[in-house]
Amino acid sequence: MSKRYDSVWIAVSATLLLSFLYCPPFDVFNDDKEIFRYTGQAILKGMTPYSDFFDHKPPLIFFLNAAGLLLGPWGLWIIDTLLVLGATLLLFRLARKFQLSYPWLLPLFFNLVLRDHMFCNGIGMTREYTAILLLIAFCVALGEYRRCYLILGLISGLTFFMQQDQVLPLLPFLALALLSKGPVPIGIRFLQAVTGFLIIALPLILYFAANHALADAWKDAFVFNFNWYTTEKFSPMHRFKAIKNGLNAVNAGMAFLVALTLGIAALFLKNTRKQWVLACFLSVLLSLSAVYLSGRPMGPSFYYYYLPLSASLSTLLFTVFAFTEDQPVRARISQLLYGILLCIMPGYAALQFAAGLGRNNGNFVKDSPEMVYLRQHPPKDYQLYVFGNSNYDYAYNEFRILSPSRWIYHHFWFWYDQWDADLRQITSITEDLRKHHTTYILDLSNPALFKNAAHYASWSSFLQKNYTPLMTDSSGHALWIIK
């Protein structure tokens, strides 16, 4: 077996083994993924995103989940694994092209960070897919593939309609590819890139227009995020501390500092493509844009915001190892030692997670008393509504039913003082429940959660008038049945 054949199988094996840690029997339970799975199911039942259910994510994650459900219980995992494998092989091929001493090393690092259980939340998060797309864009741009600019436009469209802010770490690669010297005129490059973007954008626009949901899509997936998610006031120092604390909490601080130190050094050492080092350095900083824009990720619920670093750190390290000519960086033994230093923490995290395989799922909903009762009396479409805790949206997916209201989660009533000030949205929920004569309501809220006491008063009054509690636990959670 050739040395090259050995090397590629290290990269392929890393992808398959690390992806297997999150295959359906073992995947990490997460409310966002339950919401995405519900949206895929709703689309397959004829529902239209934004008009028939609310979410503030762009639409591609919904269609991806619908495609996964069409392929069966393992469908999304298969799609996910193939996407990661494709990006891994492109990075490996690029490492071969530029004669890196260990072409498997950075593909291994990318997979270890992408699958780090400390912050990845298993498979299926939007920022996982944008990280994969970011790495592919780098490989396409640096590898000077045929139709490079068209492909970069396609990737930009896929990224924008998967997670808007993640276009930012892609911009340095786009700028370098579109503006650098080359045989293709700049105007033609831009035209091809715009064409690629429109190949993604136009079918989505036509789909929503045909379903009379274009205004809803614009309002919910784009305007909403500017009006609410990025409006909280935090000082630059607070945001800097949020990044620092988050990196330390997920054990990514060492890899981050090593990569940035090498990147800064490469800008001053003899390096044949400093413009690429600088582009990758900027991409790393822009990978943290979601953290900086919101200032929010101080707790485990938001650690997945750091997923894009799996790609951007890998690209920065690539430009350091491939193009720096000074021996302290270029030498084979140096790159191996740096690689070990970079991989040791995410590698340990992978082994730790694998040791607990089967005990890592964390699905506390599945065996809850409410779910046990509902399995004995399975609800149909519109006959169950979950309020106050989106983890329990799992029930919609287990019973394969539709929610009676488009509001499938309720964070905003608990986060923002001014949200739904006129009670229009909370009233729309109760009106939908009346319209469908919904049999069961699983109420997981309590007065302390609501930022506006009027919201709780409206909700509580509706429950008391129209429903009777079937069971209540010590935390106040209750399953109600219609009177």
Order of alpha helices (4+ residues) and beta strands (2+ residues): alpha-alpha-alpha-alpha-alpha-alpha-alpha-alpha-alpha-alpha-alpha-alpha-alpha-alpha-alpha-alpha-alpha-alpha-beta-alpha-alpha-alpha-beta-alpha-beta-beta
